[in-house]
Amino acid sequence: MKCKFGFFFIISLFVGVMFGAEWANIVLENRVGGRMASCGYLKGKVVLLDVRDYSNESDALETSKIQEIWAAYKSKPFVALGSHVGTDDIAEVVSIVKQRHLAYPIYSKVALKSDAGTLQQFKRGIYVFDPTLKRLYYGLDPHQAMGVVGSAIFAATIPSTPKYWKTILDYEIANLPGQAFLRLRDLKKNHKNVFNELSSSYPDDVARYSKILSEYSANSEIKRLAKLVEITRLVKDRDKTSRTAQKLSSAKLESIIKQYSDLSKSNDPLIAQEAKNSIADLKFVKAELKR
């Protein structure tokens, strides 16, 4: 079964990339329950989209499985996102979601908006998207979806091919400069074989990446943003017995949030949005510490 998923995942990586697309309808008035989210918060993350009627009591077991996937991977660059379709009585659905103690963000009628402005609606089922919004899975089995999520997170963290390195880099440069800076720096420092392969296959792109890395290195805001993104990763991945995890406290998190909060008001909209995403992660971890 794992081989089948691995083959499916590898093939799906080369489907078209939706760089111009973004999530839609994730606004306060459409919120059903769970964690707060935003379109920007989902950028650059593997997303499991669970589309169902959340007022249907018979789906309680299925939603608990989605909750398990969220709990298993929430410390990674991953979001489980619920999309309610069905009854328009949101108050009733909110009550049911609260009773089930579902923690992942759930909104009504989530869609994808193309760069042309058209909305792609989703039928009932479970979808998995990679960080560049390529659809990797559609089906009804949470266990299959979980397998694809795990593979997608691993592939996004350490791309397995030069082509996917290029895909991820191009997406992050266009949307997430802090994350792109960390990846470009890591590529040049720790993945020399990949860098040489990229140079052979995409010489013009590698020249562009080198120029961008130099520009990032000279930009104090992006350097601070990259540090914030790096800290957020360490904080989220707190299941490991690291010094960062051991010293984690609500006061420490609040100090980090205040230290970098000015970045969320940057004149560069990409820097501002990525800073907001990281601060949202830190605030969520802070809230969890109080439980």
N, C-alpha and C positions, 0 to 999 in steps of 0.2 A: 504493500500500500504506500509506504514511504517513497519507494522508487517512482511510483506513478505520480505522486505529488511533486517530487523533484523534477521529473520530466516536464510536467505541466507548467511548473514555475519557470523553468529555464526558457521554454518556448514563449511564455507570456511576456517575458521581459522585453521581447523585441516587437511587441505590438506598439502602435503609435502612442506618442507621449502627448499629454494634454497640457502643455505648459501654460496656455492662456486660460485654462479653466480654473474655476474656484467654487467652493461650496456656497450654497445659497439657502435662504430661509432659516439660517441659524441666528435668529434674533430673539430678543427677550420675550416678545409677545407670543412666540411659537414654542417657548420652553415648556417641556412637560415634566422634567424632573432630573435628578442626578446632578452631576457636576456642571458648572457653567462652562460654556465653550464659545468659540467665535470662529469665523471663517479663517482668520489669521492664525489662530491657535492650532488648526489642523495642518497648516502648511509644513511640508517636509517630514511628515510622519506617516507611518503605515496606518491605514484606517480600515477598521471593520465596521461596515454599515449594516445594521440589523433593521430591516423594514418589516413592520407588522402592526397589527391593531393591538396597542398596548392596554386596551380596556378588556381584552379577551382573557378571562380567567383561565381558560384551558391552556394558555401559552405560558403560564407561570413557570413550568419546568424548563421550557426553552429559554426564557429570559434569564433564569438563574444560571444557565450554562454560559450565556453571553457575559454575565457578571463574573463567572469563573475565569473566562478568557481575559477580561479586563483586569482582574486581580493578578493574574499570572504575568502580565506584560506591562502593567501600568508604569513600571519604573523605566521602561524603554521608550524609544521614539514611536509610540503607538497610542492610538485612541480607539476605543470601542464607542460607536455612535449609534444611538437608537433613533429611528425615524418612525413616528406614529402615523399610520394611515387608517382611516376608518371613521369612527364617530367624531363629530366636531365638538362634542362636549368635553373641552379640554379639562375643565374642573374635575370631572369624573375620572378622567385618565390620570390626572395629577394625583388624585387620592389613591388610586390603585397602585401607581408607581411607588408612592411613599410607603404603602403597606408592604410592598415587596422589598423595600430597602435597596432599590437599585441605585448604584452610585455613578455609573457611567452617564455621560450627557445624553439626554433624550429630548428631541425637538420634533415638531410636527412637520410632515411633508418636506423633508430635506431633499434638496436637488443639487445638481451640478450646473453651473452657469458657464457657457462657453465664452470665448473671447468675442464672439459675435453677439452675445447677449441672450442667446436662446437657452432655455432651461431643459435639462434632461431629468425627467422624473423616473422613479424606480418602482418596479412592481415588488410584491412581497417576496422576501427571501433574504439571504445573507450574502453580502458582497465584501470582497477584500481588495483594497487599492494600495499600490506601492506609493512611496513619497512623491512621485511625479504624477500621481493620479492615473496611472495605468491600472486597469482592472485585471486582477489576477485570479479572481474566483467569483462564481455566482452559484448558489445552491441552497439547500435547506438543512444541511448537516453541520452543526456547530463544531463537531470533532474534525471534519475535513477542513473547515474554515480555520480552526486553530492551527492545524499543521501548516497551512499556507501562510498564516500570520507569522509563525516562527521562522519560516524560511525567508519571508520578505524582510523581517527585521534584521536577520543575519546578513542578507545580501545588501541591504542598504547601509549597514555598518561597515562591512568590508566587501565591496563589489568584487565579483568573481571574474569579470572579464574587462578588458580595456574599454569595450563599447559601453558597458554599464557604468564604469567609472566616468566616462565622458557624459553619459546621460545624467547621472546624479550631479556631477560638477556643474553642468550647464544649468540645471534646474536651480541649484542652490545659489549660484552666482546671480541668477535672475530674480531670486526671491528671498534668499537668506544669507546675507553677506557675512555675518558672524560665523555661521556654520560652514560656509564656503571657505573662509579664511582658515579655519581649523583643518578642514579636509585637504586643502591645497598644501598647507604646511606639513601635514602628516604624510601626504603623498610623496613630497620631495624628500622628507627626512627618513621615512620608515618603509617605503615601498619602491625601492629603486628599480626593481625588475619591472613593476607595473609602469613606472615612469618611462623606462626605456621602451617598453612596448607601445605606450601611448605616443611617444616621440616618433616611433617608426610608422605607426598607423595614422596618426593625426598631428603631423608636425606643426601645421599652422595653429591648431588649437592649443598645443602645448606652449608655443611661443606666446599666445594670448594669455594662457593661464599664468605663465611666469610674469608677464607684465601686470596682470591683475594682483598677483601675490605681492609684488613690489608696491603697488598702489595701496593695497590693504595695510601693508606693514608700515606705511608712512601716514596712515590715517588713525589718529588717536581714538576717535569714536569707535571705529570698527575693531581696533585692538581691545578696547574696553568691552565692547559687545561680545567679542569672541571669548573673553575671560568670563563674562556672565553666562554665556551658553555652556562653557566648560564646567563652571561651578554647578550649574543647574543639572547637568548630566550626572555629576558625582553625587549630588543630593538626591536625585531621583533613584539612582541605582544604589540605594542605601541598604539593600539586603546583604551586601558584601561587608565583611568585617574590616572595613578600612578606617583610618583615623577620622576621615571626614564623617563617616556614618556614626562613629562612636562619640564625636563631639557635637553631633547635631542637636540643636535646641531651638525652641521657638524664638528666643531672644537673638540667637545667632542669625537665624533666617531673616528676622526683621531688620537686622543690621545690614545684611547683604542687600535686601530689597531697597532700603534707603540709599545705600551707597551707589546703586546703579539706576535708581528711579528716573534720573534726569535723561537717560537714554531714551526713555519712552516718549519724550517730548522733542526728540531730535527733528531737525528740519528735513532730514532724509527720511522719507516715509518707510523705506525698507528697514532702516535701522530702528526706527520707532516701533514698527510692528513686531519685529523679532524680539526686541527688548520686552515688549508687552507680553509676548508668548512665554518667554522665560520667567518673567515675574509672576505670571499666572500659575506656572508650574510650582514656583517656590511658595506662593501663597497657599496652594492646595496642599503641599507637603506640611506646611505650618499648621493648617487646619487639622490635618490627620494626626499630628503630634498631640493634639488636645483630646483625642478620643481615648 
